[in-house]
Amino acid sequence: MKTTKVRERMFCFIFLLFYITKNMAYPLSTNSRWIINQKGQRVKLACVNWPAHLQPVVAEGLSKQPLDAVAKKILALGFNCVRLTWPLDLATNETLARNVTVRQSFRSLGLSDDISGLQTKNPSMIDLPLIEAYKSVVTTLGNHNLMVVLDNHLTKPGWCCRYNDSNGFFGDTFFEPGTWISGLTKIATLFKDASNVVGMSLRNELRGPRQNVDDWFKYMQQGAEAVHGANPNVLVILSGLTYDTDLSFVRSRPVTLTFSGKLVFEIHQYSIPYTKIWSSKNPNEACGEILKILNDGGGFNLRDFPVFLSEFGIDERGGDVVQNRNFGCLLGWAAENDVDWSIWALAGSYYLREGVVGMNDYYGVLDSDWIRVRNNSFLQRLSLIQSQLQGPDPQPEVSNFVFHPLSGLCMLQSFLDPTKVTLGRCNESQLWNYATDNTLKLQNKSLCLANTGPNAPVKLSETSCSSSNLSKWQIISASNMLLAATSTNNSLCLDVDGNNNLVATNCKCVNGEDGSCDSTSQWFKIVKVTK
């Protein structure tokens, strides 16, 4: 019996085994809000950011682990793509790019320990010119079927991004538009034959006192044309203003390009600008407000274009309440919309960052040794959105996952007790149907989810499907992530106990409470799945 159930679950999950890198048909293009391959099939970008834009101008971590080992690790962690950063000087300063070797770059910065590490871990790279070392990273990622998005992160190598760093907007001291376009053209040309380079992000986090909409259109359109002219294979990815949080202006003033089928918009989302909102409001109200800001600032583009959530992340030590709530809210949005994305960041440490040698980065997916995972629970939270959930099929068969962003798990029928509902890995979950009458039913089975009373386990039964009082679950609150039992006048909500069993408890943070209230254990997102 258990074997049969496992087979049923695996059958339901076949559509998630997308591993698009194994059947890729390059180059990629766009179809409305989807990125597609040459066969017209959706290709979802599930990326990790790998910084290579700091002072050494070498991809981080290569004094700690062999390049090949890092690429294998990225793939093993479920990513299919790397957003690889680069400084403009790597393209426009020929002396830096071609006359300075990796060894010389590190020596000039006094990084003798990293030189020793590179000699041991990556001996074939240490005497390469910087541009050749960068190319070797791209090539190795391609050898492991990892797609690459090349991101022009800034001009002068270093950490990014301060508001007044003269690196932020067209016309700044270190951001001359003609030089920038020349650099984009060179990089696009250089990687024209690298089939795994699927996109180019034109500039990271535009910002500063000079930023304005007219210059954005003027130069971003010129940059897009330059990239496409040099390499028509790549997706052209445009970022917004104010640290890539604001693309609101393209709602009424469309981007005008001579080519089509290649345009992608990117957005970033971190908790930092919204600390006051999260601190002063309860999580449901705050999440609703944050998602409105996100959708108004760029998410609306999903109506017509792919939206690439190219930076988001948290301190993976897990102690920051604001960051944790913001991340859960964002995960619900990312799963619901099945967006393309790139987590910040791979880097467990940096050679040299802001004057600190070997700085540990708690946002890093990897630990400072560049081989161990920093926080397995964090990666678990990403696992559902690493899968392709939706696509461009005009007449799809629709079903649902019930996703719990706090844990990264999904609602599933217990192996041991068919009436019991627990949280488990989403790749083991059955599919559900959330009907227009608000019933939650196991797909292809006459079993509905029923409330059995306060602080009691919810149950699956056939009779509950015909008992509308018990089996209706309404989405409530500003977060749109509380599932309330209508039989209780929406006073009981789906929750999880300490053993990952699903229970019904009093709905939290629905009566105007402040930020001290916590409803995140009750956050569930009913995610549409098409196949």
C-alpha positions as CSV (number, residue, x, y, z in Angstrom):
1,M,0.0,0.0,0.0
2,K,2.8,2.4,0.9
3,T,4.5,1.6,-2.4
4,T,1.3,2.4,-4.3
5,K,1.1,5.8,-2.6
6,V,4.7,6.6,-3.3
7,R,4.1,5.8,-7.0
8,E,1.0,8.0,-7.0
9,R,3.0,10.9,-5.5
10,M,5.9,10.5,-7.9
11,F,3.5,10.4,-10.8
12,C,2.0,13.7,-9.6
13,F,5.5,15.1,-9.3
14,I,6.8,14.1,-12.8
15,F,5.9,17.5,-14.2
16,L,8.3,19.1,-11.6
17,L,11.3,17.1,-12.8
18,F,11.9,19.8,-15.3
19,Y,15.7,20.0,-15.1
20,I,15.5,22.2,-18.1
21,T,19.3,22.2,-18.4
22,K,19.1,18.6,-19.7
23,N,16.9,19.3,-22.6
24,M,17.7,22.9,-23.4
25,A,17.4,24.3,-26.9
26,Y,19.4,27.5,-27.0
27,P,19.1,30.4,-27.6
28,L,16.3,31.6,-25.3
29,S,13.6,34.1,-26.2
30,T,10.4,35.4,-24.6
31,N,6.7,34.6,-25.1
32,S,4.6,37.1,-23.2
33,R,5.7,36.6,-19.5
34,W,7.6,33.4,-20.2
35,I,11.2,32.7,-21.1
36,I,11.1,29.9,-23.7
37,N,13.6,27.7,-25.6
38,Q,13.6,27.1,-29.4
39,K,11.0,24.4,-29.0
40,G,8.6,26.9,-27.4
41,Q,8.9,25.2,-24.0
42,R,9.3,27.3,-20.9
43,V,12.7,27.6,-19.3
44,K,12.6,28.8,-15.8
45,L,15.7,30.6,-14.4
46,A,16.4,29.4,-10.9
47,C,19.7,31.1,-10.3
48,V,22.3,32.0,-7.6
49,N,24.4,35.2,-7.7
50,W,28.1,34.6,-7.9
51,P,30.0,37.8,-7.3
52,A,33.1,38.5,-9.6
53,H,33.0,42.3,-9.4
54,L,35.1,43.1,-6.4
55,Q,38.6,44.4,-6.3
56,P,40.5,41.2,-7.4
57,V,38.1,40.9,-10.4
58,V,38.0,37.2,-10.0
59,A,34.9,35.1,-9.1
60,E,34.8,34.7,-5.3
61,G,35.8,31.5,-3.6
62,L,38.3,30.1,-6.0
63,S,41.1,30.1,-3.4
64,K,38.9,27.8,-1.3
65,Q,37.6,25.3,-3.8
66,P,38.3,24.1,-7.4
67,L,36.2,25.9,-10.0
68,D,34.8,22.5,-11.1
69,A,33.8,21.6,-7.6
70,V,31.9,24.9,-7.1
71,A,30.1,24.4,-10.4
72,K,29.1,20.9,-9.4
73,K,27.9,22.2,-6.0
74,I,25.7,24.8,-7.6
75,L,24.0,22.1,-9.7
76,A,23.7,19.7,-6.8
77,L,21.9,22.4,-4.7
78,G,19.2,22.6,-7.3
79,F,20.1,25.8,-9.2
80,N,20.2,25.7,-13.0
81,C,21.7,29.2,-13.5
82,V,24.3,31.6,-12.3
83,R,24.0,35.4,-12.3
84,L,27.7,36.2,-12.7
85,T,28.6,39.8,-11.9
86,W,31.4,41.8,-13.7
87,P,32.7,45.3,-13.4
88,L,32.7,47.5,-16.4
89,D,36.5,48.1,-16.2
90,L,36.9,44.4,-17.1
91,A,35.6,45.2,-20.5
92,T,36.8,48.8,-21.1
93,N,40.3,48.8,-19.4
94,E,42.4,46.6,-21.7
95,T,45.4,46.8,-19.4
96,L,43.4,45.5,-16.5
97,A,41.6,42.8,-18.5
98,R,44.5,41.4,-20.6
99,N,47.8,42.5,-19.0
100,V,47.0,41.8,-15.3
101,T,46.9,38.1,-14.3
102,V,45.0,36.6,-11.4
103,R,48.3,36.3,-9.5
104,Q,49.2,39.9,-10.1
105,S,45.8,41.2,-9.1
106,F,45.9,39.4,-5.8
107,R,49.5,40.3,-5.2
108,S,48.7,44.0,-5.7
109,L,46.1,43.7,-3.0
110,G,48.4,41.9,-0.6
111,L,46.3,38.7,-0.7
112,S,49.1,36.2,-0.3
113,D,47.0,33.6,1.4
114,D,44.6,33.6,-1.5
115,I,47.4,33.3,-4.0
116,S,48.5,30.1,-2.1
117,G,45.0,28.8,-2.2
118,L,44.5,29.5,-5.9
119,Q,47.8,27.7,-6.7
120,T,46.5,24.7,-4.8
121,K,42.8,24.7,-5.9
122,N,43.0,26.3,-9.3
123,P,46.5,26.1,-10.6
124,S,45.5,26.4,-14.3
125,M,43.8,29.8,-13.6
126,I,46.3,31.7,-11.4
127,D,48.5,33.0,-14.3
128,L,45.6,33.7,-16.7
129,P,44.8,37.3,-17.6
130,L,41.7,38.4,-15.7
131,I,39.4,38.3,-18.7
132,E,40.5,34.8,-19.5
133,A,39.9,33.7,-15.9
134,Y,36.4,35.2,-16.1
135,K,35.8,33.3,-19.4
136,S,37.0,30.0,-17.8
137,V,34.3,30.4,-15.1
138,V,31.6,30.8,-17.8
139,T,33.0,27.8,-19.7
140,T,33.1,25.6,-16.7
141,L,29.5,26.5,-15.7
142,G,28.5,25.6,-19.3
143,N,30.3,22.2,-19.0
144,H,27.9,21.5,-16.1
145,N,24.8,22.6,-18.0
146,L,24.5,25.8,-16.0
147,M,23.0,28.8,-17.7
148,V,24.7,32.2,-17.1
149,V,23.3,35.7,-16.9
150,L,26.1,38.2,-17.2
151,D,25.4,41.2,-14.8
152,N,27.2,44.5,-15.2
153,H,27.3,45.2,-11.5
154,L,29.2,48.5,-11.4
155,T,32.1,50.3,-13.2
156,K,35.1,50.3,-10.7
157,P,35.7,47.0,-9.1
158,G,34.6,47.0,-5.5
159,W,31.5,46.5,-3.2
160,C,28.2,47.8,-4.4
161,C,26.2,50.0,-3.8
162,R,26.1,53.3,-2.0
163,Y,23.7,56.1,-3.0
164,N,26.5,58.6,-3.6
165,D,29.3,56.4,-4.9
166,S,29.5,58.0,-8.3
167,N,28.8,54.6,-9.9
168,G,25.0,54.8,-9.8
169,F,23.6,56.5,-12.8
170,F,24.3,57.8,-16.3
171,G,26.6,60.8,-16.1
172,D,28.1,59.9,-12.8
173,T,31.9,60.1,-12.5
174,F,32.3,56.4,-13.1
175,F,29.3,55.9,-15.3
176,E,29.9,57.5,-18.7
177,P,27.2,56.3,-21.0
178,G,29.4,55.9,-24.1
179,T,32.0,53.8,-22.2
180,W,29.2,51.7,-20.7
181,I,27.7,50.9,-24.1
182,S,31.2,50.1,-25.4
183,G,31.7,47.7,-22.5
184,L,28.4,46.0,-23.0
185,T,29.2,45.6,-26.7
186,K,32.5,44.0,-26.0
187,I,31.2,41.5,-23.4
188,A,28.2,40.6,-25.7
189,T,30.6,40.0,-28.5
190,L,33.1,38.1,-26.4
191,F,30.5,35.6,-25.3
192,K,28.6,35.4,-28.6
193,D,29.6,31.7,-29.1
194,A,29.0,30.7,-25.4
195,S,25.6,29.1,-25.7
196,N,25.1,28.9,-22.0
197,V,25.3,32.7,-21.7
198,V,21.5,33.2,-22.0
199,G,21.1,36.8,-20.9
200,M,22.8,40.0,-20.1
201,S,21.7,42.3,-17.3
202,L,22.6,45.8,-18.5
203,R,23.3,47.5,-15.1
204,N,22.8,46.6,-11.5
205,E,20.8,48.9,-9.1
206,L,20.6,52.2,-10.8
207,R,20.5,54.9,-8.1
208,G,21.7,58.3,-6.8
209,P,20.8,61.9,-7.1
210,R,21.1,62.0,-10.9
211,Q,18.6,59.2,-11.6
212,N,15.7,60.2,-13.8
213,V,13.2,58.6,-16.1
214,D,14.1,60.3,-19.4
215,D,17.8,59.3,-19.2
216,W,16.8,55.8,-18.2
217,F,14.8,55.4,-21.4
218,K,17.5,57.1,-23.5
219,Y,20.4,55.0,-22.3
220,M,18.8,51.7,-21.4
221,Q,17.3,51.5,-24.8
222,Q,20.7,52.3,-26.4
223,G,22.4,49.7,-24.3
224,A,19.7,47.1,-25.2
225,E,20.2,47.8,-28.9
226,A,24.0,47.6,-28.5
227,V,23.8,44.2,-26.8
228,H,21.3,42.8,-29.2
229,G,23.3,44.1,-32.2
230,A,26.5,42.4,-30.9
231,N,24.8,39.2,-29.7
232,P,21.2,38.6,-30.8
233,N,21.1,35.3,-28.9
234,V,20.9,36.7,-25.4
235,L,18.0,38.0,-23.4
236,V,18.3,41.7,-22.7
237,I,17.5,42.4,-19.0
238,L,16.6,45.9,-17.9
239,S,16.7,47.0,-14.3
240,G,14.8,49.9,-12.7
241,L,15.6,53.0,-10.6
242,T,16.1,53.3,-6.9
243,Y,18.2,50.1,-6.4
244,D,16.1,48.3,-8.9
245,T,12.8,48.6,-7.0
246,D,11.1,51.0,-9.4
247,L,10.0,50.3,-12.9
248,S,6.6,51.9,-12.4
249,F,7.3,54.4,-15.2
250,V,7.2,51.7,-18.0
251,R,3.5,51.1,-17.2
252,S,2.6,54.2,-19.1
253,R,5.7,54.6,-21.3
254,P,6.7,51.4,-23.0
255,V,10.3,50.5,-23.8
256,T,10.8,50.9,-27.6
257,L,13.3,48.6,-29.3
258,T,13.9,47.5,-32.8
259,F,13.8,43.9,-31.9
260,S,11.3,41.7,-30.0
261,G,11.2,38.5,-28.1
262,K,14.2,39.2,-26.0
263,L,13.2,41.8,-23.3
264,V,13.1,40.9,-19.7
265,F,12.6,43.2,-16.7
266,E,14.4,42.6,-13.4
267,I,13.6,43.7,-9.9
268,H,15.3,43.4,-6.5
269,Q,13.6,43.0,-3.1
270,Y,15.2,43.1,0.3
271,S,13.6,44.0,3.7
272,I,15.9,47.0,4.4
273,P,13.8,49.7,2.9
274,Y,10.7,48.4,4.6
275,T,11.9,47.9,8.1
276,K,9.5,50.5,9.5
277,I,6.5,48.8,7.8
278,W,7.4,45.4,9.2
279,S,8.2,46.8,12.7
280,S,5.0,48.8,13.1
281,K,2.4,46.6,11.5
282,N,1.4,43.0,12.0
283,P,2.8,40.5,9.4
284,N,-0.4,40.2,7.4
285,E,-0.9,43.9,7.0
286,A,2.8,44.5,6.4
287,C,3.0,41.7,3.8
288,G,0.0,43.1,1.9
289,E,1.6,46.5,1.8
290,I,5.0,45.1,0.7
291,L,3.5,43.1,-2.1
292,K,1.5,46.2,-3.3
293,I,4.8,48.1,-3.5
294,L,6.5,45.2,-5.3
295,N,3.7,44.8,-7.8
296,D,3.4,48.6,-8.4
297,G,7.2,48.9,-8.7
298,G,7.6,46.2,-11.4
299,G,5.7,43.1,-10.7
300,F,2.9,44.4,-13.0
301,N,5.2,43.7,-16.0
302,L,4.3,40.0,-15.6
303,R,1.2,40.8,-17.7
304,D,3.4,41.0,-20.8
305,F,7.0,40.3,-20.0
306,P,9.2,37.9,-17.9
307,V,10.1,39.5,-14.6
308,F,13.4,38.3,-13.1
309,L,13.6,38.6,-9.4
310,S,17.4,38.9,-9.7
311,E,18.3,39.7,-6.1
312,F,16.7,38.8,-2.8
313,G,18.0,37.1,0.3
314,I,18.5,37.2,4.1
315,D,21.0,36.7,6.8
316,E,20.9,32.9,7.0
317,R,21.7,32.8,10.7
318,G,17.9,33.4,11.0
319,G,17.8,35.8,13.9
320,D,16.4,38.9,12.1
321,V,12.6,38.9,12.5
322,V,12.0,41.6,9.9
323,Q,14.1,39.8,7.3
324,N,12.5,36.5,8.0
325,R,8.9,37.8,7.7
326,N,9.8,39.7,4.5
327,F,11.4,36.6,3.0
328,G,8.3,34.5,3.7
329,C,6.0,37.1,2.2
330,L,8.2,37.3,-0.9
331,L,8.4,33.5,-1.2
332,G,4.7,33.3,-1.3
333,W,4.6,35.8,-4.1
334,A,7.4,34.1,-6.0
335,A,5.7,30.7,-5.8
336,E,2.3,32.1,-6.7
337,N,3.6,33.9,-9.8
338,D,6.3,31.3,-10.6
339,V,8.8,34.0,-11.4
340,D,12.4,33.6,-12.6
341,W,14.8,34.5,-9.9
342,S,18.3,34.6,-8.5
343,I,19.1,34.4,-4.8
344,W,21.8,36.6,-3.3
345,A,24.3,35.0,-3.0
346,L,26.6,32.0,-3.5
347,A,29.5,33.6,-1.7
348,G,30.3,32.3,1.7
349,S,33.2,34.7,2.0
350,Y,35.0,37.4,0.0
351,Y,38.7,37.7,-0.8
352,L,38.5,41.4,0.1
353,R,35.4,43.4,0.8
354,E,35.3,47.0,2.0
355,G,38.8,46.7,3.3
356,V,38.2,43.4,5.2
357,V,40.2,40.3,4.1
358,G,38.3,37.1,4.0
359,M,35.0,38.6,5.1
360,N,32.3,36.0,6.0
361,D,29.0,36.7,4.3
362,Y,26.0,35.4,6.2
363,Y,23.8,35.9,3.1
364,G,25.9,33.2,1.4
365,V,24.3,29.9,0.4
366,L,27.7,28.3,1.1
367,D,29.7,28.6,4.3
368,S,33.0,30.3,4.4
369,D,34.8,27.1,3.3
370,W,32.8,27.2,0.0
371,I,31.7,23.6,0.2
372,R,29.3,23.2,3.1
373,V,25.8,24.6,3.0
374,R,25.4,27.4,5.5
375,N,21.8,26.7,6.3
376,N,19.9,23.6,5.0
377,S,16.6,25.0,6.2
378,F,17.1,28.1,4.1
379,L,17.7,26.0,1.0
380,Q,14.6,23.9,1.8
381,R,12.5,27.1,1.7
382,L,13.7,27.7,-1.9
383,S,13.1,24.2,-3.1
384,L,9.5,24.7,-4.5
385,I,10.4,27.8,-6.5
386,Q,13.4,25.9,-8.0
387,S,10.8,23.9,-9.8
388,Q,8.8,25.0,-12.8
389,L,5.2,25.2,-11.8
390,Q,3.5,27.0,-14.7
391,G,4.0,27.6,-18.4
392,P,2.7,29.1,-21.6
393,D,0.2,26.3,-22.4
394,P,-3.0,28.2,-23.5
395,Q,-5.3,25.5,-22.2
396,P,-3.5,24.0,-19.2
397,E,-4.8,21.5,-16.7
398,V,-4.8,23.4,-13.4
399,S,-4.1,22.0,-9.9
400,N,-2.5,23.3,-6.8
401,F,0.2,22.9,-4.2
402,V,-0.5,24.2,-0.7
403,F,2.8,25.8,0.2
404,H,4.1,26.8,3.6
405,P,6.7,29.6,3.1
406,L,8.0,29.5,6.7
407,S,9.2,25.9,6.3
408,G,9.4,25.6,2.5
409,L,7.2,22.5,2.8
410,C,3.9,21.6,1.3
411,M,0.7,20.1,2.6
412,L,0.4,16.3,2.0
413,Q,-1.6,13.3,3.0
414,S,0.1,11.2,5.6
415,F,1.7,7.9,4.5
416,L,0.6,6.2,7.7
417,D,-2.9,7.6,8.2
418,P,-4.9,8.5,5.1
419,T,-7.1,10.9,7.2
420,K,-4.1,12.8,8.5
421,V,-2.5,15.9,6.9
422,T,1.1,16.9,7.5
423,L,3.8,19.1,6.0
424,G,6.4,17.4,3.9
425,R,8.7,18.0,1.0
426,C,6.9,19.5,-2.0
427,N,8.3,16.9,-4.3
428,E,6.4,14.3,-2.3
429,S,3.1,16.2,-2.1
430,Q,0.0,15.2,-3.9
431,L,-1.7,17.8,-6.0
432,W,-4.8,19.5,-4.7
433,N,-7.8,21.2,-6.2
434,Y,-9.0,24.5,-4.6
435,A,-12.5,24.8,-6.0
436,T,-14.6,28.0,-6.5
437,D,-16.7,27.0,-3.5
438,N,-13.5,27.1,-1.4
439,T,-13.2,23.4,-0.8
440,L,-9.7,21.9,-0.7
441,K,-9.8,18.4,-2.3
442,L,-7.1,15.9,-3.1
443,Q,-6.9,15.7,-6.9
444,N,-8.6,12.6,-8.3
445,K,-9.8,11.5,-4.9
446,S,-13.0,12.1,-3.0
447,L,-11.2,13.4,0.1
448,C,-11.6,17.0,1.3
449,L,-9.9,18.9,4.0
450,A,-12.1,19.4,7.1
451,N,-11.8,21.5,10.2
452,T,-12.5,19.4,13.4
453,G,-12.4,22.2,16.0
454,P,-10.0,24.6,17.7
455,N,-6.5,23.3,18.3
456,A,-7.4,20.0,16.7
457,P,-5.9,18.3,13.7
458,V,-7.6,18.9,10.4
459,K,-8.7,15.7,8.6
460,L,-9.3,14.3,5.2
461,S,-12.6,12.4,4.6
462,E,-15.1,11.6,2.0
463,T,-18.0,12.9,4.0
464,S,-16.4,16.3,4.4
465,C,-16.7,16.9,0.7
466,S,-20.5,16.9,1.0
467,S,-20.4,18.8,4.3
468,S,-19.9,22.4,3.2
469,N,-19.8,23.6,6.7
470,L,-16.5,21.8,7.5
471,S,-14.6,21.7,4.2
472,K,-14.6,25.3,3.1
473,W,-11.4,27.3,3.5
474,Q,-11.4,31.0,2.6
475,I,-8.3,33.0,1.9
476,I,-8.3,36.0,4.3
477,S,-6.2,38.9,5.5
478,A,-4.1,41.5,3.6
479,S,-1.4,38.9,3.1
480,N,-3.7,36.6,1.3
481,M,-2.0,33.7,3.1
482,L,-4.4,32.8,5.9
483,L,-6.7,29.9,5.2
484,A,-9.8,30.3,7.4
485,A,-12.4,27.7,8.1
486,T,-15.7,29.3,7.1
487,S,-17.6,27.0,9.5
488,T,-16.1,29.0,12.3
489,N,-16.9,32.4,10.8
490,N,-13.3,32.6,9.8
491,S,-12.1,32.5,13.4
492,L,-9.9,29.3,13.0
493,C,-7.1,29.2,10.5
494,L,-4.9,26.4,9.1
495,D,-1.7,26.2,11.2
496,V,1.1,23.7,11.9
497,D,2.1,22.1,15.2
498,G,5.5,21.2,16.5
499,N,5.4,17.9,14.7
500,N,4.5,19.3,11.3
501,N,0.9,18.2,11.6
502,L,-1.8,20.5,10.2
503,V,-4.2,21.9,12.8
504,A,-6.8,24.7,13.1
505,T,-6.0,27.4,15.6
506,N,-7.3,30.9,16.2
507,C,-6.5,33.2,13.3
508,K,-3.6,35.4,14.2
509,C,-3.0,39.1,13.5
510,V,-6.4,39.8,11.8
511,N,-7.7,42.4,14.2
512,G,-5.3,45.3,13.8
513,E,-2.5,44.0,16.0
514,D,1.0,45.6,15.8
515,G,4.3,44.1,14.7
516,S,4.7,42.1,17.9
517,C,2.0,39.7,16.6
518,D,3.3,36.8,14.6
519,S,1.1,34.9,12.0
520,T,3.8,33.4,9.9
521,S,3.2,29.8,11.0
522,Q,-0.3,30.3,9.5
523,W,0.9,31.5,6.2
524,F,-0.1,29.1,3.4
525,K,-0.1,30.0,-0.3
526,I,-2.3,28.0,-2.7
527,V,0.0,27.8,-5.7
528,K,-1.4,27.2,-9.1
529,V,0.3,24.4,-11.1
530,T,-0.2,23.8,-14.8
531,K,0.9,20.8,-16.8
